[in-house]
Amino acid sequence: MTVQTRTARLLEAQPERRGRSPLADAFRQLLKNRLAVVSGIFIIVLLLVALFADTAIFTLFTGGEARQLLAPYPYDETNFKYHDLGIMERAEDGRLFILGTDALGRDLLSRTLYGARVSLAVAIVASLVSLVVGLAYGLISGYSSTRVDNLMMRFVDFLYGFPFIIFVILMQVYFKALSRRGGAGFAQFLVDLDKSMGGLLFIFIAIGLINWIGMARIARGQTLSVKEKEFIEAARAIGASNRRIIFRHVLPNILGPCIVAETLAIPGYIFLEAFLSFIGLGVNPPTPSWGLMISDSFRALTVRPHQVFVPSLALTLTTLAFNFLGDGLRDAFDPRLRGE
């Protein structure tokens, strides 16, 4: 038996080893970060609570009546007999309000749970719009010729010249005025759709129109770095098309840092929505929003502090959870921080 034959048989007898992908390595590293894991679990639980706050799955049958377990009362139910109740205080008719009520007698627990829908909707929609638009724009700019790249990035620099907060406020003022006076044709369709969404549509438009420019710069910088790598030159050498190089080689290598950057930007989106609702340019009452709840109750901070602390604590915990999760994702996707 020759040495080559013996070696071949030994290799066949050994079990096949499967290498881990970079995504699997990043996930294993993320699981080692306990703070990021706890934050991710908190966000998932908050998302489930917000989605199923009014569903029939969460019901408790008592005396033949079905009562919602998570959001015990409708968020817009007002009754001045129950106004300004404290935490775990019962009304005269025996109704228990776990987190108390506001000045209009609305249950704070129900409004806080429904307010999570607004914050999470803004976080998801704004981040997806920013990621998709900014990633596509930056990828095209970074991979194109120098002339096209300069032209596209000068447009981004022009947008950076606008004061972002003032621009969003002016847009919301215009949208609110449009909602009050109505419109015709497509404008009226947008107004009706915005009213059906509780005022969220115009918030999505205002935030999404400008937030993608930061992602475009990140994607463009990553593309410029990756397209000079040796494996890109090898792909060109074997005749791969630009489309194949972009989608098979460039995009998978820049997607991780872009997702991490977008995750770290989510707390800013949530705070922006809360700020707009606080100054009266966010959701339409009685749609609950944590910023609107703080705005309605901050004047009573000294006498009824729980009305401010409940939505403030929910807002703080949610933004901290996204920050910790973003930090964990950044560490997991960066090989230098893993010692590789």
N, C-alpha and C positions, 0 to 999 in steps of 0.2 A: 504494500500500500504506500503510495507516494505521500510526501508531506502535504502537497496541495489537497489531495483527497481527504486526508485526516483532518486538516484544518477546516475544509468545507463541511464535513460531518459534524464537527464540534460546534460550528456556527449555527447549523441547522438545529442542533439539539438545544441551544440556549433559547430561553423565552424572549419574545420580541419586546423591546422596551419602547414605550410611547413617551415622547418628550412632551413637556407641558408647554402650552402656548403662553405668550406674554400676558394675555388677559387672565389666564389661570394663575400665573405667578402674582399678578397684581391683586387678584381676589384673595389669594392665600395671605398676602401681606396685609390686606385690609382687615382680614379677620383677626390679625394679631393686635390691631389697634382697638382696645376695648371701648374707648370713648367714641370712636367713629361707629362701632357696631351698635352701641347703645343709642347713639343719635339716629342711626338708620332705622332701628326698631321703633323709636319714638315717632319718626316721620311716617313710617308705615302704619302704626296704630292710629295716628292722627288722621291720616288719609282715610282709613277704614271708618273711623268714627264720623268724619265729615260726610262720607258717602252714604252711610247707612243710619244717619241720625233719625230719619223719619220713615225708615222702612218697616214693614210689618214683621220682619224677622226678629227685631228686638222688641218684643212685647211681653208684658207681664199680665197674666189673666188673674184678676182679683174681683170676685163677686160677679163674674160674667162679663166684666168690662175689660177691653183690651187697652192697656196704657203703654205708651212708648217708654222704653227703659232708659235710653240715652238722652233724648231730648224730651223731657216729660211734658212740656207744653209748647204750643205754637210760638214761634219767635216774635210774631206781631200781635199777639193777644194782649190787649191793654185792659186794665181794670184798676181804677184808682183806689179800690178797697185794699189792694195788695201793694200799694206803692211804698218804696223805701223800706222793704223788709230786710233784716239782717241775714247772715249766714245761718243755715239750719233753723230758720224761724218759720213757724206755722202761722197761717192766716186764721181768721176767726172761724172759717168754715172747715178747718182742719187740713187744708192743702199745705203740703210741705214744699218749701223752696230751698233747695240745698245750698245754693250760692246767693240767695236773696233775690231781690227785685230792684228795678230802677225806678225813676221818678214817675213813670207811666204805668207801673205795675207789671212790667214784662219780666219774665224769668231770665235771670242772667246766665244760668247754665245753658239753657236752650239757645240763647243768642250767641253765647261764646262758641258753642258747637257749630252752629250755622255760620258764624263768622269765620271759622276755619275753612269753610268752602271757598270763601272769597279770597283769602290769603293764599291757599294752595292753588286755586285756579290761576291767580295772577302769577305765582311762582312757576307753574308748569307751562302755561301758555307763553309768558314773556320769555322764559328761558329757551323754549323750543323755537320760537320765532327768531330770537337772537342767534341761536346756534345754527339753524338752517340757513338763514339769510347771510349772516356774517361768515360762516364757514364756506359757503359757495362763493361769495364775493372775494374773500381773501385767497381762496384756493385758485380761482381764475386769475386774480391779480398777480399772485406770486409765481405762477407757472407760465404766465404769458411773457411776451417780450418786454424789454425795458421801457419802451415807449408807452405801451398799453398799461404797464404797471404804474408808471408815473402818473398817467392820466387818471387812472382809477383811484389812486391814493390821494391825489390832490382833491378829488371830490370828497373823500373821507375827511381830509384836513379842513375843508370848507365847512362840513357839518360840525366838526369839532369847535368851530368858532362860535356856534350858537350856545348861549347859556342854557344848559339842559333843563334845569328846574323851571326857569321862567318860560321856556318853550312849551313844556308839558302843561304848566298852569294855564297859559294862554289858549292852548288847544282845548283843554277841559272847559274853560270859560265859553269858548265858541260852541263846543258840543252841548253844553248845558243850555245855552241860549237857543240853539237849534232844536233841542228837545221841547223847550217851552213854546216856541212859536210854530213848530211843525215845519213841514216842507212838502215837496211834491216829487213824485217819481221815486228815484233811487234814494234821495235824501230822506223821504218819509219812510221808506223801507228800513233804512238804517236806524231811524228814530224808534220805530215800532220794535225792531229787534233788540235795541238797547234797553227799552223799557221792559221787554219780556225777560231780559237777563239781569234786571235790577240795576242797570247802569254800568255793567262790566264791559260791554262791547267797546265803548269809547275809551275806557281805561286801557284795554288791550291795544287799541289803535294808537293811543298817545304814547304808551310805553314802548310798543314794538317798532314805531317809526324811527326811533333814534338809538335804541340800546344795542343794535347790531354792529355799530361802528367799532366798538372796542373789540368785539370778537373778530371782526374783519382784519384788524391789525395783528391780532394774535395768530390767526390762521395764515395770514400772508407771511409773517416772520417764520413760522414753522415750515411753510412750503419752501421758502427760499433756502432754508437750512437743509431740508431733506432732499431737494432736487439736485443737490451737488454731491450726494453720496455715491459711493462706488456701485451699489446695486442698481441705482437709477441709470448710471452710465452703462452697466452691463445689459440692462433691459433695452436701452436704445441700440446697443451694439447688435443684439439678436433680432432687431427689427420690430420691436413692440411699438404699437401705436400710442399716440399721446393719450387717447382715451383710456387705454389699458393701463398705462403707467399711472395716470391720475387715480383711477378707481381701485387698482390692485396693489399699488406700491406707495403712492404719496398719501392718499386719504387714510388708510389704516394706521399710518405712522404719525399723523398729526391729530387724529381723532381723540386720543387719550388726553393730551394737554388741553385741548379745546373743551372737552367735557368737564375737566377739573376746573378750568377757569370759569365756566358757566355755572357750575355748582357753587363756587365761591361768590358769584354775583347774585344768586337768588335772594339772600337776605336784603340786598339793596332794593330789589323789586318789591319785596313784601313791605319794607319800610316806606317806599315811595307810595304804594297804595294806601297805607295807613295814614301817611301825611296828607294825601289828597282828600281822603275821607274826613280827616280831622278838620281841615279848613273848609269843608263843604263842597269839594269838587270831585268826590269819589262816587261811591255807590249811591243809589237813590233810596232814601228812607221809605219804608221801614226795613229794607234789606240790611241785615246785620253785618257790620264790619268792625273789627277791633279798633281801628282808628276812629270810627264814628261813635262807638261806645265810649271811648275815652273822652271824645269831644262833648258828649252829652252829659258826662258826670264829673269832669275835672273841677268844676266850680264847687262841688260838694265834697271835696277831698278831705276837709277837716272834720266833717260831721258824718259822712258815709264813705269812708276810704275804700271799702270793699268793692264799690261800684267801679272804681278806677283800677284797683289792683288786679281784679279778675282778668279783664282783657289785656292789661299791661303784662301780667305774668304769662299769659298765653302767647302774646307777641314775642316776648323775650325768649321764652323756651324754644319757640319754633325757629327763630333766627339763629340762636345759639346752636341748635341741632344741625341746621344746614351748614353753619360755619365749621363745626367739628367734623361733619361728614366730608366737607370739601377739603379740609386739611388732611383727613385720612386718605382720601382719594389721591391727593397730590403726592403724599409720601409713597403710596402704593404704586403709582405709575412712574415714579422717578427712580430709575435704576441706581443713580448715584446715592440716594438716600437708603437704598437696600444693601449697599456695599458691593454691588455687582460691577 
